Amino acid sequence: MTLEIRTGEDLAATAPSRLVADWLRGGTPLGAAADELIRVSTLPPRTAPWFSGGGPAAWVATMHAELPTAGDRARFDADREALSRGAARVVVAGQQPGYAGGPLLTVHKLTTAVALARRETAVGRPTVPVFWLGDDDDDVREALETKLWDPADGSLLDNGASLPVAAGGLPPQRLGTFPLEAGHDAVAPWLERFADPRDELGLAALWSRASAGDATWSSFVRQALLRIFTGEGLMIVSGDDPVLHDTAGPFYRELMRRREELAALVRRRGGELAGRNWHAQIHESSLKRPLFRARNKTRVALERTSESETTADLRPGVMLRSPVQDWLLAPAAVIVGPGEAAYLRQLDPVYEALGLGRSPLVYRMSVCLLPLGLDRSFLRVPASDMVSRGDGTPAWLDTWLDSTTESLTRLLEQHLGQEERAAGRTAQQRTRRWRRGLAAMVANETKRQERLQPPATPAWVQPTGGTQERRLAWLGALALWGAPLRDTLLVAAERHLVAGAAGHWRQLEITVDEPEDSHERQD
């Protein structure tokens, strides 16, 4: 197998919002992403409630049962003992489970966390990578967006349940409550036909055993990730674990008392971001529903006046998930993607009000897998990724609008004689009105061009017209390319951290052999 790491595009130039692009570039009121990465090395260990006494007994038992080797179990015991006495730190990454494990970006996040923990430990700062599995999420539609693909003909394989409820697919329930086979009919035949027969990471064998038992989406993802990162000291906590939320009881009770105050802070911060020509990421609907109760297999928004001493069935919404995580785990760093980086910036005043230390946010590695010989210039920015959610626009379009605002300001000053400040306000108001219309025009035109022109790349490179790391299932990639891909991703993550500390945030590319039907492979 031929694997090569190449440097690709500037991540700031391809960021889905100007807010994230400016943070990556640095020198703004948001601070700089590079500075936060550097700050990780300055933070001392903090004793975290979750690791008190070595961690809850039920969690320890689950980890012992799911860790793949005796060496992994011995390291887990040593690390949790060090964490319980404040002699080690953690780096946290998180993602919800999804079809065939979920999107490739899950592994990109986790690989970044493992590489950062390696670096810190190697220089005398013992650090443990922890994965927060968001299996309490109930966004089934998003969980089913990932795809496998048919290496025989290049087609993408639909999971058969892409439209929950309305099309007779999966119901809107917490992801960790689904049995493994739900929505996964095509996975076992795919693994049998296309996975590397050597199965170096044991993923095909694990799927076979798990599907024959009573495994859930959640338990399979935990076991698979522990197997992929064997020897790295990885720990996993599940967001739908009642013990996790019972441990956070004291913090939850404060959150319930202050939820209206905290929502007002987030709302005000969103207005400040919008006033700086960025935008608020957390919508009003999320501010009104900061907490949920787990009910059977679903979750129900907690009534605004509800108070309770019982917290085992509480689940945080968008506004409070990250504070709950950081209170429980006291991380030295949190690995984030572009969406998380944007909405977590809006939560800064919440951390300050709660007296909760804000952990450095470290931008995750972004990788595109490409077949040998493909010219990267043929790849187009997918139309679905050109306009960010909410009121944001792509970073490159924001840059053009900024330049246009400056030109319009000069025109109003020089040709109409307006005073400088008034001219600037008028120009900014006008370009702000253009922003969403221009973004929509660019997205629509890109879609039209995609219909007119045949794809320049194999379907698995840009699945369904979206970015690969969001649409391609990690189970498929690691079953095909195995341990060599895992090892190459770790090398790429180390390069990402070195370059990021210097402010050079770049997408990386890894060339891989074209996937094949294993029935046609030659030994």
N, C-alpha and C positions, 0 to 999 in steps of 0.2 A: 504494500500500500504506500502511495506517495502522498505525504502530508507536508504542506508548506504554509507558513504564516506570512501574510503580506499586510502592509499598512494600507488602509483604505481612506475613506472620506473623513473630513473634520466633523466630529459629532455635534459640535455647536451649530454647524451649517445645516445639519439634517434634523435637529431637535424639533419636536412637534409643537413647541411653543417658544415665544421669545423669552419668557421668564426663565426657562431652563437653559436656553442658549446663553443668556447673559450671565447666569450663574456659572456655567462652564467656562466662559471667557474671563470671568472675574472682574474685580474693580468696580463693583456695583454695591448698592445698599444691601443686597443679598449676601455679600461676601463672595468668596471664590471657592469653587469645588476643590481646587488643588490645595488650598489652605486647610480645608477640612480633612483631607486625606493625610496631610502632614501632621495635623493635630492628634491623630490617633496614637502616635508614638509617645505623646506627652501625658496621656491619661493613666492614672494609677488604677489598680483593681478596686472595684466596689463590691461589697457583699450584696448579693441579689436575693430577694425573698424566695425565688423558685429553687435556688440551690442550698437553702438553709438546711443543715443536717444531712447534706448529700442528695437532696431532692426527694420528692414524694415517693413512697414505696411503690405505688401502682405504676408510676412512670418508669422507675428503675427496673421493675419487672418486665415491662413492655420492651424497653431498650435491650435488656439482656436476651429476651426471646427473639428479637429481630436483628440484632447485630450478627454479621455472618461468621465471625471467627472468634476463637478464644482470645487472640491478641487484641481484637477490637474491644471485647468485653473488659479485659484487664485495663486497657487504656481508658475506657469510659469510667471505670471505678476510680482510677487514679486522678483523672481530670475533675470528676465531680467532687472528690475530696478536697482538691486544691481550690476549686471554686467555692466550696462551703466555708473555707477559712480565709477567703479573700487573697489567695496567692496566685490567682489566674484571672483572665478577662475573657469576654466572649465577643465575637463578631456575628451579627445576625443578618440573615437573608430570609425572605419569605415569599410564598406564592401559593395559590390555591391549586388543588389537583384538577385534572381535566382529562379529556379524551386521550387515551394512550399515554397517560401520565401528565399531559399538559404541554405547553409550548416550550420550545428550545430555550427561551429566555430564562426559564426556571434553572436550567443547568448553567447558563451564563452567570446568573446571580450567585448560585451556590459555588461555582468554581472561583469566582472573585473572592467570596468569603473564605474559602479554603486557602487560596493563595495569600490573602492578607494575613490570616492566622499563622500560616507557615513563616512568612516574613517576620512577623512580630516575635514569634517563639524562637526563631533562629538567632535573634539578637538579645535574648535574655528576658523577653517579656512574654511569659507563657500565655497563649491565647487559644481559645477553642471556637471552632466554627459551629454555629447553631442555626438550624433551619426551622422557621415557624411555618408549619403547614396550615394554610388557611382553609381548612376543611369545614369551617362553620359558615362559609360563604354560601349563598343560595342562588348565585347568578349562573343558572344552568346553561343559558344561551351562550355566555362567554366561555364556559368550560367546554362546550362542544365545538368551538371554532377551530380547534387544531385538527390537522389532517395527517393521515398516512398517505403514501403514494405507491403506485405500482411501478417498480423498476423495470418491469418487462415492457410496458408501453408508455411509461411516463405519466399516466393518468393519476389524478388524485382520487383517493378513496373516501367516500362519504361515510360518516359514522351511522347513518340510518336514523338518527334522532336529532337532527339539526334544528328542528322547530319544536321546542317543548310545548306541552299541553295542547295547543291549538291543532297541531298536526298529529296528535296521538303519540308524541314523543315523551321525554322524561318530564315529570312534574317539578315545580319550583320548590325543591327541598334542599336541605343542607347537604353539600357535596359529599361529606364524609359518611352520610347515611346510605348512599347507594351501594348495593352489592356490586362486585367487580364486573359481572357480566352485563350490567345495565348499560345499554348504548355501545357495547364493545363487541358486537357479534363478529366483526371482520378481523379482530386482532389476532386470534389464535391461528386462523388460516394464513394470515399475512406473515406471522413469525415463522410458521412452518415452511413457507415457500421462499421468503426473502432474507430472513436473518442469517448472519454468518454462521455456518454450521459449527464453527469452533465455539461459539457462544462464550467468548472470553469473560464477559461480565456476568454470565449466568442469568441474563434477563429472560430469555425464552423459557428456560427451565423454571424460573421463578413464576412466570405467568402461568405455566401449566399447573404447577402445584397450587398456586393461589386460586385459580379458577375452579379447581377441583374441590376446594374447601369452602370456608365461609368468609373469604376475604372481601374487603370493601375497597372502593377507590382509595381511601385514605391509607389503609394498611399496606396495599400494594406499593403505593408511592413511597411510603416510609422505608419498606424493605428494599425496594429497588435503589433508592438514593444511598442507603447505607451500604449496599453492595457495590455500587459504582464508586463510592468514595471510601472503600475499605482502607484502613491504615491511616486515615487522615484525622481521626478523633472526632468525627462528625456526631453531633447530638441533634435529635429532632423532637420538637414539641408540637402537639396538634391543637389548633385553635378551637376545636370542638370538645376538648377534654374538660369535663366538669371539674376535675381536681385543679386544673389550671386556673379557672375562674373563681373557685372557692379560695385558693391561695391569695388571689387578688382582692379578697373581701374588704379589707380596710380601705383600699384605694377606691374600689367601686362605691363604697358608701359616701366618700367625699365627692366623687363624680356625680352621684345622684343628687346630692345637696346643691351642687354648684352648676348643674348642667345648663341652666338658662344663662348664667353669667358667662360660662365658657363659650356657649354658642354666640353670644353677643360679641365676644372678643374675636372669634373667627370671622364673624360677619363684618366687623369693623376692619379687620386686617385684609379681608377680601376687597373692601372698598379702597383701602390704601394701595393695594397692588394695582387695581384698575386705574386709580388716579395716576400711577406712574407709567401708564400705557402697557401694563401687563394685564393679567386678568385673574379673577378668583377661580379656583379649581373646585372648591367644595360648594355644592349647590344648596339652596335653602331647604330642599326636601331632606337632605342629609343632616342639616342642623336641627331640624325638627324631630329627627329620629336617631338620636345618638346612641341609644341602647336598645337591645332586643332581649326577648326571652326565648330559650329553646323549648319548643312545644312539639312533642312527638318527633317528627322528622322535619318540621319546618321551624322558622323563627318568626316571632311576632313582636312588633315594635312595642317597647315599654311605654305605658301611659305617662304623660308628662308629670302627673302628680303622684305617681306610684313610688312608694318607698318599701324596702324589704331588707331584712337581715340576711336572707338567703341569696347568695350570689353564684352558686354552682351552675345555675341555668341562665345566667346573664351572658350576653355576647355583645361586644362593642360594634358600633357602626363605624363609618368612615372617619368621623371626627375623633373618636376615642380609641380606635384600635391601636394606633402607634403608641400613645401614652401608656396604655395598659401593658403592651409588650415591653416598653422600656422600664416601667416600674417593676415588672416581674423579673426581667433579665439583666438590667443595668448594663447594657452593652457598651463596649468601647467604640463601636462603629456599627452602622446599619447600612447594608448594601441596598442601593435604590436604583430603579430605572427612571426614565424621564417623567412618567406620570406620577410616581411617588415623590420624586424630587419637587415637582410643582406643588402638589397639595400639601406636603409636609412643610414647605416654606410658609404656608398660610397658618400652620399650627404653632408657630414660634411663640406667640403670646400666651397660648394655652400652657405650654411648658413653663413659661415664666410665672404665670399665675399660680401654678401648682407647686412651684419650687422643685420641679423635676429637671434634672440635668439633661440638656439636649446633647445627645450623642452625635458625633460627626456623621454626616451623610456622605457615603463613598459611592460614586457613580459606578454602576456595574459595567462590566465588559460587554461590548456589542460585537458579535461575530456573524459573518455570513459565510456559509459553506458553499464553495463553488467548484464545478468540475474543472479538471485540468484544461488549460488552453482558453478558458473563457475570458474575454476582454471585459473587464468590469464596467467599461464605459457604455456597454450595451444595456446595462440595467437601468430602468427608469424608476424614478420615485413613484411608488404606487399611489394611485389616485386616492385610495382609502386612507393613506397616511399623510396626505398633503394638508389636511385641515384638522387641527386638534379639536378635542372635545371642548364644549363650553364656548366661550367667545374668542378663543385663541386663533391665531393664524400661523402658518409655518414661519420658522425663523428667517428664512431667506426672503420671504415676502415682507416681513416686518422691516428687514434691512432696507428693502427698496422703498417702502413707505416712509421710513425715516428720512431717506435721501430726498424723496419727493416733498416732504414737509419742509425741509430746509430750503429747497428751491422755490417753493411757493411762498415762503416767508420773505425771501429776498425779492421776489417779484412784487409782492404787495408793498414792500418798503420802497423799492426803487421806482416803480412805475405808478403807484397810487399814493405814495407819500405817507403811508400809515406808520405810526410809531412802532418801534421794534417789538415791544411786548404785545401790543394789540395785533400786529401782523402775525406773530407766532401763535397766538391763541386762535385766530381765524383759520390759519393754515392747519393747525392740529385738529380743529373741529371738522374741517372738510375731509382730511385724510382718514379720520376716524370713521366717517360715514362710508368712505370707500372700502374700508378694510374687509368687511364680511362679504360684500358683493364681489370683490376681486378674488378672494379666496374661493368662493363658490364657482366663479368663472374658470379659474385655473383647474379646479378639481373636475368640473364638467368637461372641459376641453381635453384633459388627460384621459378621461374615460372614453371620450369619442375617438381619440387617437389609438387607444388600446383596441377598440373594436375594429378599426380600419387596418391596423398593422398586425401581422402574425407575431406571436411572442418570439423574442430573440434568444430566449433561454429555456432550458428544461422547466417543466411545470413545478418541480420540487424546489427550484431556486427562489421563485416568487409565488408561493401557493395562493391560488384564487386571487391573484393581483395584490396581495398584501406582503408585508415584510416577513421574511422567512422565519425569524426568531419568534414572531408572534403567532404564526400559523402552522408551522411544522412541528409535529409531535416529537419530543425528545426520545421517547422509547424507540421510535423507528430509526432515528439517526444513530443512537448508541448500539442498537441491536445489529445494524449494518456494519458500522465502522469500529465498534468495540473499544477495547482498551487503548489502542493507538490514538483514537479521537479524544478520549478522556485525557490522556497524557498530554496531547498537543494543546487542548483547551487550558490545561493548567499552566503550560509554558506561555500561552497567549495571555492569560490573566496576569502573570507576573510582569510581562511586558507592558500590559495596560496600566498597572499600578506604577511602574517606574516612569512611564511617559506622563501619566496623569499628575504625578507629584510635581512634574516640571510644567504643568499647564497644557500639555499636548494631548488632548483627548481626541483619539482617533478611532474610527471603526476598524476592526481587524477582519481579515479574510483568511480562510483556511481552504486550500485546495484539497479535494478528495477524489478518489476514484469514482467514476460514474457507477451508481447503483446497478446491480444486475439481478436477474432471476437466479437464485442459488441452484436451481435445477440445471442451469446451463453453465455453471462455473466449472473451471478445470482446476484440479488440485495442483 
